[in-house]
Amino acid sequence: MRNLNWKTISSKYVYKDQWFIARADSCEMPDKRIVEPYYVLEFPDWCNVVVVTEDEKIIMVRQYRHAVGKTTIELPGGIIDKNETPEQAATREVLEETGYTITNLQLLYTTSPNPAINNNTAHFFIAKATKQIVAQNTDPFEELDVLLLDKNEVLQMIERSEIIHGVQIGAIYAAYLALGWLEKKI
């Protein structure tokens, strides 16, 4: 197979703050053509968890997302802090956002949410909920409602575009396959 990798000649930051970093790269393609500027958005890695209760409910959170101007329904999760593993972040985020502890945390997959322009990675897990042991302890600008949804209701909500976070939808389907709730067809 031919080499399709680009070589980065130079990079400069055009914007940088706590959550958003924009970089302009000068790149050389294998055939020596130069692409510049090629903008890369640097975001922190994050994780989400498909949390399943004993009675096969899915724990989700409802929150306002300003970029789309909507209140959305999503999997609990968030940014992976420095010096924290994805597994530690997943456990912490579920407890903070829902008050539930989890067991049997298993990686479903790791993916790049938008490899064309973003440099971050998302880690998706499945876990069993034990019990709600504390109240939510969310970040200062985070307001979340905790939802316990029937497994079939979640699929219907995806079909009706009520759950809209694209990469999270993939994780829900991967979890359902792992749990035997969906039949894998080839």
MDTraj code that builds the backbone (N, CA, C; nanometers):
import mdtraj as md
import numpy as np

residues = "MET ARG ASN LEU ASN TRP LYS THR ILE SER SER LYS TYR VAL TYR LYS ASP GLN TRP PHE ILE ALA ARG ALA ASP SER CYS GLU MET PRO ASP LYS ARG ILE VAL GLU PRO TYR TYR VAL LEU GLU PHE PRO ASP TRP CYS ASN VAL VAL VAL VAL THR GLU ASP GLU LYS ILE ILE MET VAL ARG GLN TYR ARG HIS ALA VAL GLY LYS THR THR ILE GLU LEU PRO GLY GLY ILE ILE ASP LYS ASN GLU THR PRO GLU GLN ALA ALA THR ARG GLU VAL LEU GLU GLU THR GLY TYR THR ILE THR ASN LEU GLN LEU LEU TYR THR THR SER PRO ASN PRO ALA ILE ASN ASN ASN THR ALA HIS PHE PHE ILE ALA LYS ALA THR LYS GLN ILE VAL ALA GLN ASN THR ASP PRO PHE GLU GLU LEU ASP VAL LEU LEU LEU ASP LYS ASN GLU VAL LEU GLN MET ILE GLU ARG SER GLU ILE ILE HIS GLY VAL GLN ILE GLY ALA ILE TYR ALA ALA TYR LEU ALA LEU GLY TRP LEU GLU LYS LYS ILE".split()
xyz = np.array([
    [0.0840, -0.1177, 0.0000],
    [0.0000, 0.0000, 0.0000],
    [0.0890, 0.1246, 0.0000],
    [0.0429, 0.2244, -0.0693],
    [0.1222, 0.3471, -0.0770],
    [0.1090, 0.4288, 0.0509],
    [0.2102, 0.5055, 0.0793],
    [0.2125, 0.5914, 0.1965],
    [0.1273, 0.7150, 0.1701],
    [0.0271, 0.7375, 0.2541],
    [-0.0592, 0.8539, 0.2400],
    [-0.0338, 0.9586, 0.3484],
    [0.0624, 0.9318, 0.4355],
    [0.0878, 1.0210, 0.5485],
    [0.1476, 1.1544, 0.5051],
    [0.0996, 1.2591, 0.5725],
    [0.1541, 1.3928, 0.5508],
    [0.2662, 1.4177, 0.6507],
    [0.3585, 1.5052, 0.6115],
    [0.4661, 1.5482, 0.7012],
    [0.4337, 1.6904, 0.7473],
    [0.4392, 1.7132, 0.8788],
    [0.4162, 1.8472, 0.9314],
    [0.5472, 1.9258, 0.9217],
    [0.5428, 2.0350, 0.8469],
    [0.6599, 2.1210, 0.8292],
    [0.6688, 2.2208, 0.9438],
    [0.5555, 2.2795, 0.9775],
    [0.5519, 2.3752, 1.0887],
    [0.4112, 2.3835, 1.1447],
    [0.4033, 2.4334, 1.2670],
    [0.2746, 2.4525, 1.3341],
    [0.2800, 2.5831, 1.4112],
    [0.1666, 2.6524, 1.4135],
    [0.1568, 2.7687, 1.5009],
    [0.0167, 2.7735, 1.5580],
    [0.0105, 2.8145, 1.6833],
    [-0.1194, 2.8247, 1.7497],
    [-0.1826, 2.9578, 1.7149],
    [-0.3087, 2.9515, 1.6710],
    [-0.3813, 3.0736, 1.6368],
    [-0.4807, 3.1118, 1.7465],
    [-0.5117, 3.0149, 1.8359],
    [-0.5975, 3.0445, 1.9501],
    [-0.5741, 2.9361, 2.0547],
    [-0.5711, 2.9775, 2.1814],
    [-0.5433, 2.8802, 2.2866],
    [-0.6078, 2.9251, 2.4175],
    [-0.6952, 2.8387, 2.4719],
    [-0.7458, 2.8605, 2.6074],
    [-0.7644, 2.7250, 2.6739],
    [-0.8341, 2.7222, 2.7863],
    [-0.8462, 2.6002, 2.8657],
    [-0.9098, 2.4842, 2.7900],
    [-1.0127, 2.5094, 2.7104],
    [-1.0884, 2.4016, 2.6471],
    [-1.0759, 2.3962, 2.4953],
    [-1.0212, 2.4985, 2.4352],
    [-1.0191, 2.5045, 2.2887],
    [-0.8847, 2.5571, 2.2409],
    [-0.8218, 2.4811, 2.1550],
    [-0.6930, 2.5204, 2.0978],
    [-0.7025, 2.5015, 1.9470],
    [-0.6702, 2.6058, 1.8718],
    [-0.6698, 2.5981, 1.7249],
    [-0.5261, 2.6159, 1.6769],
    [-0.4856, 2.5265, 1.5890],
    [-0.3491, 2.5234, 1.5379],
    [-0.3529, 2.5296, 1.3858],
    [-0.2610, 2.6046, 1.3276],
    [-0.2469, 2.6095, 1.1819],
    [-0.1175, 2.5386, 1.1451],
    [-0.1292, 2.4307, 1.0697],
    [-0.0128, 2.3524, 1.0276],
    [0.0194, 2.3787, 0.8813],
    [0.1467, 2.3689, 0.8511],
    [0.1925, 2.3635, 0.7130],
    [0.2342, 2.2187, 0.6906],
    [0.1754, 2.1534, 0.5900],
    [0.1961, 2.0095, 0.5700],
    [0.2443, 1.9802, 0.4287],
    [0.3258, 1.8750, 0.4195],
    [0.3724, 1.8281, 0.2895],
    [0.3120, 1.6912, 0.2630],
    [0.2449, 1.6783, 0.1499],
    [0.1855, 1.5512, 0.1095],
    [0.2948, 1.4612, 0.0518],
    [0.2723, 1.3314, 0.0381],
    [0.3746, 1.2408, -0.0152],
    [0.4270, 1.2813, -0.1537],
    [0.3420, 1.3464, -0.2344],
    [0.3860, 1.3881, -0.3675],
    [0.4492, 1.5277, -0.3673],
    [0.4802, 1.5788, -0.2443],
    [0.5508, 1.7063, -0.2222],
    [0.4622, 1.8306, -0.2331],
    [0.3317, 1.8150, -0.2601],
    [0.2436, 1.9316, -0.2568],
    [0.2351, 1.9816, -0.1126],
    [0.2205, 2.1128, -0.0985],
    [0.2116, 2.1757, 0.0339],
    [0.0671, 2.2169, 0.0605],
    [0.0196, 2.1840, 0.1784],
    [-0.1137, 2.2228, 0.2229],
    [-0.0943, 2.3179, 0.3405],
    [-0.1389, 2.4425, 0.3214],
    [-0.1301, 2.5376, 0.4329],
    [-0.2276, 2.6521, 0.4145],
    [-0.2883, 2.6971, 0.5158],
    [-0.2854, 2.6345, 0.6480],
    [-0.3831, 2.5175, 0.6537],
    [-0.3471, 2.4186, 0.7313],
    [-0.4391, 2.3102, 0.7639],
    [-0.4708, 2.3265, 0.9116],
    [-0.5984, 2.3574, 0.9409],
    [-0.6365, 2.3863, 1.0787],
    [-0.6703, 2.2580, 1.1540],
    [-0.6137, 2.2483, 1.2721],
    [-0.6390, 2.1370, 1.3625],
    [-0.6947, 2.1953, 1.4917],
    [-0.8043, 2.1378, 1.5383],
    [-0.8623, 2.1788, 1.6661],
    [-0.8201, 2.0768, 1.7712],
    [-0.7540, 2.1259, 1.8741],
    [-0.7073, 2.0392, 1.9820],
    [-0.8084, 2.0443, 2.0965],
    [-0.8646, 1.9290, 2.1292],
    [-0.9600, 1.9175, 2.2388],
    [-0.9107, 1.8108, 2.3356],
    [-0.9533, 1.8165, 2.4605],
    [-0.9157, 1.7111, 2.5553],
    [-0.9822, 1.5786, 2.5185],
    [-0.9182, 1.4688, 2.5573],
    [-0.9806, 1.3373, 2.5436],
    [-1.0961, 1.3279, 2.6422],
    [-1.1965, 1.2468, 2.6076],
    [-1.3087, 1.2297, 2.6986],
    [-1.3545, 1.0847, 2.6991],
    [-1.4483, 1.0564, 2.7904],
    [-1.5051, 0.9221, 2.8008],
    [-1.6546, 0.9323, 2.8267],
    [-1.7256, 0.8283, 2.7897],
    [-1.8682, 0.8133, 2.8198],
    [-1.8933, 0.6686, 2.8591],
    [-1.9993, 0.6488, 2.9378],
    [-2.0292, 0.5155, 2.9882],
    [-2.1763, 0.4817, 2.9649],
    [-2.2002, 0.3641, 2.9065],
    [-2.3343, 0.3083, 2.8997],
    [-2.3522, 0.2339, 3.0317],
    [-2.4304, 0.2932, 3.1217],
    [-2.4500, 0.2364, 3.2556],
    [-2.5840, 0.1637, 3.2578],
    [-2.5792, 0.0360, 3.2969],
    [-2.6973, -0.0498, 3.2961],
    [-2.7317, -0.0890, 3.4400],
    [-2.8566, -0.0659, 3.4779],
    [-2.9015, -0.1035, 3.6116],
    [-2.9366, -0.2523, 3.6157],
    [-2.9606, -0.3042, 3.7367],
    [-2.9983, -0.4444, 3.7535],
    [-3.1242, -0.4806, 3.6767],
    [-3.2176, -0.3855, 3.6689],
    [-3.3430, -0.4118, 3.5973],
    [-3.3380, -0.3665, 3.4510],
    [-3.2156, -0.3589, 3.3964],
    [-3.1887, -0.3302, 3.2548],
    [-3.2368, -0.1929, 3.2088],
    [-3.2276, -0.0961, 3.2954],
    [-3.2504, 0.0441, 3.2585],
    [-3.1148, 0.1040, 3.2223],
    [-3.1184, 0.2039, 3.1361],
    [-2.9976, 0.2754, 3.0970],
    [-2.9985, 0.4100, 3.1698],
    [-2.8892, 0.4399, 3.2379],
    [-2.8786, 0.5683, 3.3079],
    [-2.8217, 0.6706, 3.2104],
    [-2.8973, 0.7772, 3.1883],
    [-2.8539, 0.8831, 3.0985],
    [-2.8709, 1.0166, 3.1682],
    [-2.8162, 1.1197, 3.1084],
    [-2.8291, 1.2539, 3.1643],
    [-2.8901, 1.3463, 3.0600],
    [-2.9618, 1.4435, 3.1088],
    [-3.0274, 1.5430, 3.0239],
    [-2.9651, 1.6770, 3.0582],
    [-2.9155, 1.7471, 2.9544],
    [-2.8511, 1.8760, 2.9782],
    [-2.8611, 1.9656, 2.8558],
    [-2.8468, 2.0954, 2.8808],
    [-2.8502, 2.1926, 2.7716],
    [-2.7136, 2.1968, 2.7040],
    [-2.7142, 2.1957, 2.5700],
    [-2.5918, 2.2080, 2.4905],
    [-2.6047, 2.3331, 2.4048],
    [-2.5287, 2.4361, 2.4413],
    [-2.5443, 2.5667, 2.3778],
    [-2.5082, 2.5660, 2.2288],
    [-2.4086, 2.4883, 2.1890],
    [-2.3667, 2.4895, 2.0479],
    [-2.4814, 2.4531, 1.9536],
    [-2.5688, 2.3622, 1.9949],
    [-2.6836, 2.3249, 1.9119],
    [-2.8123, 2.3903, 1.9599],
    [-2.8058, 2.4630, 2.0717],
    [-2.9227, 2.5333, 2.1236],
    [-3.0341, 2.4412, 2.1687],
    [-2.9982, 2.3227, 2.2202],
    [-3.0984, 2.2239, 2.2591],
    [-3.0615, 2.1584, 2.3915],
    [-3.1636, 2.1095, 2.4590],
    [-3.1421, 2.0210, 2.5725],
    [-3.1320, 1.8807, 2.5155],
    [-3.0243, 1.8109, 2.5477],
    [-2.9969, 1.6806, 2.4881],
    [-2.9991, 1.5705, 2.5938],
    [-3.0121, 1.4485, 2.5478],
    [-3.0037, 1.3304, 2.6332],
    [-2.8784, 1.2564, 2.5927],
    [-2.7916, 1.2317, 2.6903],
    [-2.6597, 1.1762, 2.6619],
    [-2.6196, 1.0727, 2.7657],
    [-2.5119, 1.0041, 2.7346],
    [-2.4495, 0.9128, 2.8301],
    [-2.3701, 0.9947, 2.9311],
    [-2.3627, 0.9503, 3.0563],
    [-2.2764, 1.0203, 3.1505],
    [-2.1309, 1.0076, 3.1065],
    [-2.0551, 1.1121, 3.1322],
    [-1.9139, 1.1098, 3.0967],
    [-1.8578, 1.2497, 3.0920],
    [-1.7326, 1.2596, 3.0527],
    [-1.6703, 1.3900, 3.0445],
    [-1.5212, 1.3821, 3.0164],
    [-1.4549, 1.4929, 3.0431],
    [-1.3129, 1.5091, 3.0140],
    [-1.2281, 1.4185, 3.1032],
    [-1.1234, 1.3623, 3.0445],
    [-1.0262, 1.2848, 3.1205],
    [-0.9211, 1.3832, 3.1722],
    [-0.9107, 1.3939, 3.3038],
    [-0.8162, 1.4874, 3.3649],
    [-0.6726, 1.4400, 3.3469],
    [-0.5786, 1.5338, 3.3614],
    [-0.4359, 1.4988, 3.3561],
    [-0.4063, 1.3957, 3.4635],
    [-0.3176, 1.3038, 3.4325],
    [-0.2763, 1.1973, 3.5253],
    [-0.3916, 1.1062, 3.5664],
    [-0.4911, 1.0947, 3.4811],
    [-0.6065, 1.0090, 3.5076],
    [-0.6217, 0.9136, 3.3896],
    [-0.6499, 0.7877, 3.4156],
    [-0.6747, 0.6933, 3.3070],
    [-0.8183, 0.7112, 3.2585],
    [-0.8489, 0.6652, 3.1379],
    [-0.9881, 0.6710, 3.0925],
    [-1.0829, 0.5971, 3.1874],
    [-1.0374, 0.4853, 3.2434],
    [-1.1205, 0.4085, 3.3363],
    [-1.1493, 0.4877, 3.4643],
    [-1.0474, 0.5542, 3.5164],
    [-1.0673, 0.6363, 3.6362],
    [-1.1631, 0.7515, 3.6069],
    [-1.1461, 0.8140, 3.4916],
    [-1.2346, 0.9248, 3.4540],
    [-1.3783, 0.8768, 3.4382],
    [-1.3969, 0.7602, 3.3774],
    [-1.5320, 0.7063, 3.3575],
    [-1.6008, 0.6831, 3.4922],
    [-1.5307, 0.6227, 3.5843],
    [-1.5867, 0.5962, 3.7170],
    [-1.6185, 0.7269, 3.7886],
    [-1.5277, 0.8224, 3.7831],
    [-1.5472, 0.9523, 3.8481],
    [-1.6647, 1.0274, 3.7865],
    [-1.6702, 1.0320, 3.6535],
    [-1.7756, 1.1068, 3.5851],
    [-1.9147, 1.0494, 3.6135],
    [-1.9275, 0.9177, 3.6137],
    [-2.0580, 0.8577, 3.6431],
    [-2.1011, 0.8952, 3.7849],
    [-2.0099, 0.8873, 3.8809],
    [-2.0432, 0.9218, 4.0192],
    [-2.0799, 1.0700, 4.0306],
    [-2.0004, 1.1579, 3.9686],
    [-2.0276, 1.3020, 3.9753],
    [-2.1610, 1.3384, 3.9108],
    [-2.1864, 1.2839, 3.7929],
    [-2.3043, 1.3250, 3.7167],
    [-2.4332, 1.2566, 3.7599],
    [-2.4232, 1.1357, 3.8150],
    [-2.5448, 1.0606, 3.8464],
    [-2.5576, 1.0224, 3.9927],
    [-2.4476, 1.0198, 4.0662],
    [-2.4490, 0.9730, 4.2045],
    [-2.4378, 0.8221, 4.2173],
    [-2.4330, 0.7500, 4.1028],
    [-2.4241, 0.6044, 4.1044],
    [-2.2787, 0.5582, 4.1057],
    [-2.2551, 0.4477, 4.1756],
    [-2.1279, 0.3779, 4.1638],
    [-2.1460, 0.2704, 4.0571],
    [-2.0338, 0.2295, 3.9988],
    [-2.0398, 0.1295, 3.8916],
    [-1.9424, 0.0157, 3.9189],
    [-1.9715, -0.0991, 3.8583],
    [-1.8827, -0.2148, 3.8623],
    [-1.8728, -0.2706, 3.7214],
    [-1.7837, -0.3656, 3.7027],
    [-1.7674, -0.4358, 3.5741],
    [-1.7448, -0.3390, 3.4583],
    [-1.6668, -0.2367, 3.4805],
    [-1.6374, -0.1394, 3.3744],
    [-1.5556, -0.2083, 3.2653],
    [-1.6072, -0.2022, 3.1418],
    [-1.5385, -0.2655, 3.0283],
    [-1.5334, -0.1675, 2.9116],
    [-1.4190, -0.1617, 2.8480],
    [-1.4031, -0.0758, 2.7306],
    [-1.4809, -0.1346, 2.6137],
    [-1.5671, -0.0527, 2.5526],
    [-1.6353, -0.0928, 2.4297],
    [-1.5446, -0.0646, 2.3102],
    [-1.4945, 0.0588, 2.3020],
    [-1.4007, 0.0973, 2.1971],
    [-1.3477, 0.2369, 2.2228],
    [-1.2414, 0.2688, 2.1530],
    [-1.1819, 0.4016, 2.1537],
    [-1.1863, 0.4523, 2.0112],
    [-1.2222, 0.5799, 1.9944],
    [-1.2387, 0.6328, 1.8597],
    [-1.1962, 0.7784, 1.8523],
    [-1.1809, 0.8264, 1.7318],
    [-1.1563, 0.9675, 1.7062],
    [-1.2885, 1.0295, 1.6636],
    [-1.3428, 1.1232, 1.7439],
    [-1.4744, 1.1794, 1.7114],
    [-1.4818, 1.2497, 1.5760],
    [-1.3747, 1.3156, 1.5348],
    [-1.3732, 1.3826, 1.4041],
    [-1.2283, 1.3915, 1.3569],
    [-1.1739, 1.2842, 1.2975],
    [-1.0319, 1.2803, 1.2630],
    [-0.9889, 1.3781, 1.1541],
    [-1.0825, 1.4391, 1.0863],
    [-1.0456, 1.5354, 0.9819],
    [-0.9875, 1.6633, 1.0408],
    [-1.0408, 1.7073, 1.1550],
    [-0.9934, 1.8346, 1.2106],
    [-0.9673, 1.8328, 1.3612],
    [-1.0101, 1.7294, 1.4329],
    [-0.9888, 1.7230, 1.5771],
    [-0.8810, 1.6207, 1.6102],
    [-0.8037, 1.6486, 1.7152],
    [-0.6942, 1.5579, 1.7509],
    [-0.7246, 1.4713, 1.8724],
    [-0.8460, 1.4754, 1.9248],
    [-0.8732, 1.4053, 2.0501],
    [-0.9301, 1.2653, 2.0293],
    [-0.9385, 1.1950, 2.1419],
    [-0.9859, 1.0571, 2.1430],
    [-1.1008, 1.0455, 2.2419],
    [-1.1989, 0.9636, 2.2090],
    [-1.3106, 0.9352, 2.2987],
    [-1.3082, 0.7870, 2.3334],
    [-1.3282, 0.7584, 2.4597],
    [-1.3277, 0.6213, 2.5114],
    [-1.4684, 0.5886, 2.5596],
    [-1.5234, 0.4789, 2.5105],
    [-1.6597, 0.4401, 2.5453],
    [-1.6580, 0.3089, 2.6221],
    [-1.7312, 0.3095, 2.7328],
    [-1.7343, 0.1958, 2.8239],
    [-1.8771, 0.1486, 2.8459],
    [-1.8870, 0.0283, 2.8992],
    [-2.0127, -0.0252, 2.9502],
    [-1.9855, -0.0647, 3.0945],
    [-2.0855, -0.0450, 3.1823],
    [-2.0686, -0.0790, 3.3231],
    [-2.2039, -0.1126, 3.3840],
    [-2.1992, -0.1816, 3.4944],
    [-2.3188, -0.2121, 3.5730],
    [-2.3306, -0.1062, 3.6819],
    [-2.4523, -0.0576, 3.7033],
    [-2.4780, 0.0359, 3.8123],
    [-2.4982, -0.0442, 3.9397],
    [-2.4382, 0.0020, 4.0482],
    [-2.4642, -0.0640, 4.1764],
    [-2.5809, 0.0069, 4.2422],
    [-2.5567, 0.1241, 4.2979],
    [-2.6662, 0.2006, 4.3575],
    [-2.6278, 0.3470, 4.3613],
    [-2.7271, 0.4286, 4.3768],
    [-2.7037, 0.5715, 4.3874],
    [-2.6653, 0.5978, 4.5332],
    [-2.5410, 0.6386, 4.5541],
    [-2.4921, 0.6529, 4.6916],
    [-2.4786, 0.7981, 4.7354],
    [-2.4700, 0.8895, 4.6400],
    [-2.4544, 1.0310, 4.6743],
    [-2.5379, 1.1153, 4.5784],
    [-2.5533, 1.2415, 4.6141],
    [-2.6175, 1.3361, 4.5231],
    [-2.5182, 1.3725, 4.4141],
    [-2.5681, 1.4291, 4.3069],
    [-2.4804, 1.4744, 4.1991],
    [-2.3786, 1.5742, 4.2532],
    [-2.2619, 1.5741, 4.1926],
    [-2.1564, 1.6689, 4.2279],
    [-2.0976, 1.7206, 4.0968],
    [-2.1760, 1.7982, 4.0249],
    [-2.1382, 1.8410, 3.8900],
    [-2.0437, 1.9603, 3.8927],
    [-1.9861, 1.9879, 3.7776],
    [-1.9001, 2.1040, 3.7598],
    [-1.9829, 2.2311, 3.7773],
    [-1.9183, 2.3465, 3.8037],
    [-1.9907, 2.4707, 3.8318],
    [-2.0920, 2.5125, 3.7248],
    [-2.0643, 2.4862, 3.5971],
    [-2.1551, 2.5295, 3.4904],
    [-2.2274, 2.4124, 3.4251],
    [-2.2487, 2.3077, 3.5020],
    [-2.3136, 2.1865, 3.4530],
    [-2.4430, 2.1654, 3.5313],
    [-2.5540, 2.1602, 3.4603],
    [-2.6825, 2.1280, 3.5220],
    [-2.7375, 2.0065, 3.4504],
    [-2.7552, 1.8975, 3.5236],
    [-2.7961, 1.7709, 3.4638],
    [-2.9155, 1.7115, 3.5361],
    [-3.0049, 1.6520, 3.4604],
    [-3.1099, 1.5668, 3.5156],
    [-3.0693, 1.4232, 3.4880],
    [-3.0859, 1.3361, 3.5857],
    [-3.0552, 1.1942, 3.5690],
    [-3.1816, 1.1234, 3.5230],
    [-3.1676, 1.0415, 3.4182],
    [-3.2804, 0.9665, 3.3630],
    [-3.2517, 0.8175, 3.3700],
    [-3.3526, 0.7398, 3.4037],
    [-3.3464, 0.5937, 3.3953],
    [-3.4414, 0.5540, 3.2839],
    [-3.3844, 0.5073, 3.1727],
    [-3.4652, 0.4802, 3.0538],
    [-3.4692, 0.3310, 3.0227],
    [-3.5840, 0.2855, 2.9809],
    [-3.5998, 0.1479, 2.9366],
    [-3.5126, 0.1253, 2.8133],
    [-3.4526, 0.0074, 2.8040],
    [-3.3604, -0.0202, 2.6930],
    [-3.4272, -0.0040, 2.5561],
    [-3.5542, -0.0402, 2.5433],
    [-3.6242, -0.0232, 2.4159],
    [-3.6562, 0.1230, 2.3892],
    [-3.6861, 0.1966, 2.4956],
    [-3.7149, 0.3391, 2.4829],
    [-3.5930, 0.4144, 2.4276],
    [-3.4737, 0.3744, 2.4691],
    [-3.3519, 0.4391, 2.4205],
    [-3.3403, 0.4227, 2.2684],
    [-3.3640, 0.3044, 2.2193],
    [-3.3581, 0.2821, 2.0738],
    [-3.4632, 0.3644, 2.0000],
    [-3.5825, 0.3721, 2.0559],
    [-3.6882, 0.4528, 1.9948],
    [-3.6496, 0.6007, 1.9942],
    [-3.5850, 0.6461, 2.1008],
    [-3.5419, 0.7861, 2.1073],
    [-3.4355, 0.8159, 2.0019],
    [-3.3479, 0.7194, 1.9753],
    [-3.2478, 0.7359, 1.8687],
    [-3.3193, 0.7454, 1.7338],
    [-3.4157, 0.6566, 1.7102],
    [-3.4903, 0.6566, 1.5839],
    [-3.5680, 0.7864, 1.5627],
    [-3.6141, 0.8483, 1.6715],
    [-3.6895, 0.9738, 1.6619],
    [-3.5978, 1.0971, 1.6708],
    [-3.4686, 1.0761, 1.6644],
    [-3.3691, 1.1845, 1.6750],
    [-3.3821, 1.2636, 1.8046],
    [-3.4169, 1.1955, 1.9110],
    [-3.4221, 1.2574, 2.0433],
    [-3.2899, 1.2402, 2.1172],
    [-3.2118, 1.1430, 2.0770],
    [-3.0732, 1.1275, 2.1223],
    [-2.9900, 1.1575, 1.9988],
    [-2.9101, 1.2657, 2.0053],
    [-2.8471, 1.3161, 1.8829],
    [-2.6945, 1.3139, 1.8833],
    [-2.6330, 1.2750, 1.9914],
    [-2.4863, 1.2755, 1.9969],
    [-2.4344, 1.1551, 1.9185],
    [-2.3839, 1.1802, 1.7993],
    [-2.3506, 1.0746, 1.7037],
    [-2.2578, 0.9668, 1.7554],
    [-2.1437, 1.0054, 1.8141],
    [-2.0508, 0.9014, 1.8590],
    [-2.1056, 0.8257, 1.9792],
    [-2.1927, 0.8879, 2.0561],
    [-2.2541, 0.8173, 2.1686],
    [-2.3561, 0.7143, 2.1199],
    [-2.4220, 0.7440, 2.0102],
    [-2.5167, 0.6475, 1.9535],
    [-2.4432, 0.5195, 1.9150],
    [-2.3260, 0.5336, 1.8585],
    [-2.2447, 0.4158, 1.8265],
    [-2.2130, 0.3336, 1.9499],
    [-2.1823, 0.4009, 2.0600],
    [-2.1513, 0.3303, 2.1849],
    [-2.2741, 0.2577, 2.2394],
    [-2.3894, 0.3190, 2.2256],
    [-2.5137, 0.2537, 2.2716],
    [-2.5358, 0.1251, 2.1927],
    [-2.5214, 0.1311, 2.0609],
    [-2.5388, 0.0108, 1.9794],
    [-2.4328, -0.0946, 2.0122],
    [-2.3084, -0.0519, 2.0341],
    [-2.2024, -0.1469, 2.0707],
    [-2.2336, -0.2145, 2.2044],
    [-2.2852, -0.1372, 2.2995],
    [-2.3222, -0.1946, 2.4293],
    [-2.4379, -0.2928, 2.4144],
    [-2.5373, -0.2568, 2.3350],
    [-2.6519, -0.3450, 2.3147],
    [-2.6069, -0.4767, 2.2495],
    [-2.5139, -0.4684, 2.1559],
    [-2.4603, -0.5915, 2.0951],
    [-2.3871, -0.6750, 2.1996],
    [-2.3048, -0.6108, 2.2828],
    [-2.2292, -0.6819, 2.3858],
    [-2.3213, -0.7479, 2.4878],
    [-2.4345, -0.6847, 2.5151],
    [-2.5297, -0.7384, 2.6125],
    [-2.6260, -0.8425, 2.5525],
    [-2.6201, -0.8588, 2.4196],
    [-2.7098, -0.9521, 2.3532],
    [-2.8494, -0.8963, 2.3324],
    [-2.8614, -0.7650, 2.3403],
    [-2.9918, -0.6999, 2.3211],
    [-3.0215, -0.6732, 2.1735],
    [-2.9222, -0.6850, 2.0899],
    [-2.9387, -0.6695, 1.9446],
    [-2.8735, -0.7891, 1.8777],
    [-2.9254, -0.8236, 1.7628],
    [-2.8677, -0.9314, 1.6864],
    [-2.7703, -0.8721, 1.5846],
    [-2.6488, -0.9261, 1.5820],
    [-2.5491, -0.8800, 1.4862],
    [-2.5732, -0.9494, 1.3539],
    [-2.5950, -0.8682, 1.2493],
    [-2.6190, -0.9236, 1.1163],
    [-2.5021, -0.8849, 1.0257],
    [-2.4664, -0.9766, 0.9391],
    [-2.3555, -0.9508, 0.8469],
    [-2.4103, -0.9369, 0.7073],
])
top = md.Topology()
chain = top.add_chain()
for i, resn in enumerate(residues, 1):
    res = top.add_residue(resn, chain, resSeq=i)
    for name in ("N", "CA", "C"):
        top.add_atom(name, md.element.get_by_symbol(name[0]), res)
traj = md.Trajectory(xyz[None], top)
